[in-house]
Amino acid sequence: MTNPERRLRILVVDDHDVVHWGFRLLLTQQPWVERCLSARTGAEALALTRRFEPHVALVDLFVGEESGAEICELLRRETPPPTVLLISGAGRISMSAARAAGASGFVSKDWPSAEIVAAVREVARGAKVFQPEREPAATGLTEREREVLGLMGSGATNREIAGSLHLSPHTVKEHTSALFRKLDVRNRTEAVQRAQRLGLLD
Amino acid sequence: MTSAEFPPGPLEGLDEFVEVLGDVEAGASTDAFYGRLCEVICRLAAMDIAVLFRYDAAVRRVRAAGAHGLDIAIFEEAHVSVESAPIARRAFGEDAVVEAHAPYADALPEQYAALLPDGTLYCVPMAAAGRWVGVVLCHQPEGAALSSRERHALWTLGKTAALAAVARIATFEGERARELQHRIDLARDVHDGVVQRLFGVSMALDADGDLPPEARKRAAAEIQQALADLRSAVQRPLSRAPRPTQVTLADEVRRLAHRHGDLAIEVDPDSSLAVPPHLGAAQRAQARQADTRDGARGHRRRRVHPRGRQRRRGQGQASIGGDGSAAGGVRGVGRRRLRGVRPAQRGLAGTSGGAGR
C-alpha cells in the first residue's frame, strides 16, 4: 500500500502532445503530485520508469501503433513496478483483460478531469478503479430480435418478416415491441435509424 | 474444338450481357439490372416471358428480382422456395435446363402456374463457382421448341447471368467496404485531431489557479486547430478514391518521352518524382493532361520539366512545365501545376488544390 503522505511521481504514456500538456498542467497543480513525466512510446515509458521509478503510470490504450495493455505488462515487470491506470478516449478494455495485463484500473477520457485525477490518486493508494461496464441497451438484443431488426432495416413488413423467419405475425409483433422498448424508440423508422447509428445493421 | 462447332446462336448475344454488366459500374438499380438480364435472355433465346428469382440475403428469402414480359409486382407478396417450386429443385439438382409443359401443375405453385399461358416453361439454373445464385424461369409460346444447342446456350446464359449477379454483388460489397473505410478514416481523424486536442485542453483548463498566459495562448491555438481539423473532416469529399495503380509519375514521364522521341525531357535536379503515393493518380492525370492539351493546341515543346517533390505532412507538389512554340511560331510557356492534396482529400485527386487535414 502506498504511503498517503508521499508525493507521487506520475508517468503519462500517450502519443498526443496536447494530452501531455493538459495532464502536466492539471496534475502538477495537485499538492500530492511530485512530478509529471511524459512518454510518447512504450520504449520511452520503460526508460523513464527505470530512471524515475514513477508511482503511477497513466497509459493510453493505443499509443500510436502500440498496445497500451502490452506497455502496461512491460512496466509491471519493472522493479519497483508502477501502478498502472489505463485510459482511453474511444477504446474500451474489459476488466478481466485490464487485470490480466496488470492494470489497477481503467478510466475513460469522457470522464470529468476531477474524476480522472481522483482515480489516479485512488490507484496509487492501492484501490482498483473499474467502472461497471455500461453496455448500450441495444447489445441486450436477443439473436432473434437482431434478425427481426435486420429484416426491418431492409424494409420488410411484419408479415414478410414472419414468412422469412417462419414465425407467426403475432410473435414478430412481440419482437418488434421488445425492440422498440430496448432501443427506446416509438416506431420502426426510429428503430432502424437508431440501429444504423449503433452499427447494428449490416 | 473448331469454330465450326460453335455455330452462330444465342451466345452471339454475349455482347449484350457485357453491356448489362457495364451497368454494374454505372450503378443501375437492382431491379432494373435483373430486368435487363431477363430482357436479354428473352431476346437471345426466343422466349416471351422471363422471371429471374434469386436468393436475397438482405431479406433472407427467394424473391423475384427481375422480369420481362410479366409484371414483377405479381410476385411481391410471394413466398417461394426451392421446395415450393419442384422445377427449380430439379434444375439445381441436375444443373441443367429443365422444362415443363402447360398446365405446369407439377412444376410451380398453383397460383403462379395459372398465370402462364400455354407453351413450355424452362427453368435455367444460375450458378457460378459452386454458388447458387437463383433461377430464371422462361416461357416459350406454344408451338416453339428448343433444340439441344439452344438448350445448351440457355444453360450458358444462366451461367453468365450468375456471373453477372455475382459481379454485381462483389461490386456492391466493394462499395460498402469503401464506405466503411471512409467512415473509419473519418472517425480516426476526428479522434486524433479533435477529440484528443479538446481532451488535453479540458485537462489544462481544469487545472487549479489561473492559467498562465502562455498556456491560455496554447489552449486557444489548440481549439482553433481542432476546429480546423473538424472543418476539414466534415468537408472531406465523398467521391471515390482513385483506383490504386502501379504506375508512378516517373513511369508517366517515361511514357511521354517514348511517345515524343524528339522531346527533351529534363527532370529538375532537385526533383525526385518520388511523390506521396496518394497523389500519384492526380499527378499522372496532370502529366497526361499537359500532354494532350498541348497536342490539341498545336504546341510543340522542345523541352519539358516534370517536377515533383514531397512536402511536409503528406503534401506533395508536381508540375509539368517547359517551353514550347505554337504551330504559327508564337512562343509560349506552358506550365500546369498541381498543388498538393493531402490524404484527407484523396477524393479530389485529379483536380487541383483544396484545404488539408
Interface residues (C-beta under 8 A of the other chain):
Chain A: H16 D17 V18 V19 H20 W21 G22 F23 L25 L26 Q29 Q30 G89 A90 K109 P112 S113 A114 I116 L151 S154 A156 E160 G163 S164 L165
Chain B: A58 V59 R60 R61 H79 A187 H191 D192 V195 Q196 R197 F199 G200 V201 S202 M203 A204 D206 A207 D208 G209 L211 A215 R218 E222
